[in-house]
Amino acid sequence: GSVDWDSPHMRSLYRYLDFCQESGIGVFLSQWEPHNCARASDSYIPLNTAHPRNAWSLAEGLDHLIRRRGYSCITHLILFNEPNNMSGNWEAWLALLEHTRAELDARGLADRVKLLGPDSVEFGDWLRRTVLRKHAWLDAYDVHRYALKEELLAGDLENGLTGLIEFARRNDPQGWSKPFYVTEAGTWPAGTGTQVNPEIKTYVCGLEMADYAVQALRAGVNAVSAWMMEDSNLPPGLGGPDAPDYNWGLWGDKREGFAFRPWFYTWSLLTRLFPAGSVIYRMPQPEKVRLLAARKDLPDGRTDWSLCGVNRRDQPVTVEWILPVASSDTFQVYEYAETHRPTDAAGFPQPVGTVTRETGQPLRRTLPPSSAVFLSSLT
């Protein structure tokens, strides 16, 4: 059959890719579900995921976007979203991976886009099987992980992700050189569904997402992509006429005036102050406190530092970061506290002040109860 490269869905995709191309943003491209899945109420019926035609369509789409449209911003390809939920057939997914790798090789695209997977939502079964069976077919690893409140508070997210990364490095001869991403991240109370997060508009969500990010980076994750940017990403009624609308965004939809939610405060600081290319330092930390430091080497030879402390206690705690440099630095300080998190007129975080680290001395700071504090020399 023919392909309509000018359909409404394609034109929408072009708008996103145009913005990423112009802004220098790398894109992990994925399809929501394979063409061979039929939806029956809330379940997915695998028909023939392994059919080579699915791999052809993925490669043909990439060929069009990268070669004909010139979207060099596309850096990675994910076969489809959460295959253990969408099809549940690991062998069929593995066959699709094999066919797609062959298609990319045949078209000369393998050196222009990396295969990323398995993109499963879990703590490791699909990933472990993929590492053991076909690690050579993937250029990088990724999982989705939604952390329960109790898991975060106990620090178990860091432990679980550390275990997955170490497994890949032990069992894949190239594992140390392959990035590991969490490409869908969130926090939720036990019993919450995938459409509505009852805490998305609360202060605690912003605290828990900061905790999530610090634990993931301390575990060795290369990057974390939160679910999701804004509520308009998914249209009303997607789950059916009686289903509630998705509400996981950093900000609401038009009906809410696109207003920022509390977790925008911490997540926007994390993305600004811990940019790509940073070197992560896993600091010693007290119980129920998360500490992180990151070094960013600049082209002019200067070095900037960003620090984060997340206090999960209900009382203040004084912490220190011991940095492996002797120079003095001046840091802007941002605080996300329940009664104090200043913003500018547009709603973006504003610093509460500055602090200078004396040459060769640790940097100390008292973290308010249940808060996240950021310090950065980035300008």
Steps between C-alpha positions, in 0.01 A plus 500: 500500500595865476615726783340839563785724613269800524231364731388708803702272729814542290460877484469505878817292531685736264414796725654329801807394303542847350517645850749236617717545190511878542564477875770232493287249693575131445193283433427144609239402241244230576162378386220455750417147393589268210264494203410139571338558838123515530340675794227307680359711784805563723718214375725450199488189285833409336433404140841472341751744647785307340383558142786659297254757365502670840878539486473629142252768606725617783803522272303662219375765740851569625631518144239762419557706814880490506599495134213675322392741773847549650415441866846428634358564848365141504767311690325184624219267394275313745300222329179576689377607839506253792501175303437290810170687541410551134561149367644303789684274254874526560600260221294698246656826622844342468425398140388856421826628648696262276308601187534871582874471555532330159288773333710780650821325393371447146400867464824635646314655794667303779774762534247785513246374754549272801265222605376546857308248706324305628289796624316264734325622813644289781801439718683276263357174360486610135823694529689209656380257233597745225848553647557125526362410158554786256706780656683555169182623331454798736718809516353620831262374768182654639213418734190675632463518875221643715611506862267450794523752784633238743766388250628855460503578869703186575753575223412177321472663157874569500574143608275348232637710215858436617430128476371526142795708383752270664328197343535653153866582561578151626327312220548725195865524387423855383280579798730762651486705181121480453287774656213405729187716504174519691281620214178522701505595866242589759392455860163388625314367802416131511181420311526798263405445136699610199264782406452700818767574758315633807815673627612669177393845623647465849821623658607145580509406130770760439701368794466138389598573139817672623567194717439275197746691281777503760464127572503418128811710429678356803422152362683583176207581271610728215173694477143495634195597296195575713144412409376739378564851371144632493145369509422593141739229379211254519153603386193491727309173482799289396414234755134485396191720537477444876872502580662799672744714303874454548643746754869416538642819345751755626217741423131466427314539173316800360212449741746561787667793326816290445591576863822350636458228760726482808726232354589733212707691758738215580503339155579826319794557736627146444494539121668843511765434765596143405542526121614231259870428524519551877719269707300365795648456848323274747546674836493329842159575649312464831194279534190634321708769329612490136814686391633550149770708334570553130797654320459668163822574309461799270671558162696798638665282765281608790310252713152549645344300780139421588390340827171361621382395844162338563392477863235230559501558876240708681770707672788715369835335431842653431694330220827556320634444151874429477603591145819362339635848416686756706367822344236722652161531330192715541170311477149621445262329743146383419262355759191290448331508839133473580473862616786651300572444131532842330429549131516784249191651339487216244512228767863394454716426807701787643806472727467578870857627515861401444764315698877484449704190563835581652803356323545133586209494746177298489183685409248478784129575490205441726211340313151591624266212594362307199675722247726502197789748480705576189833684484672584172784708361346473151420841355 
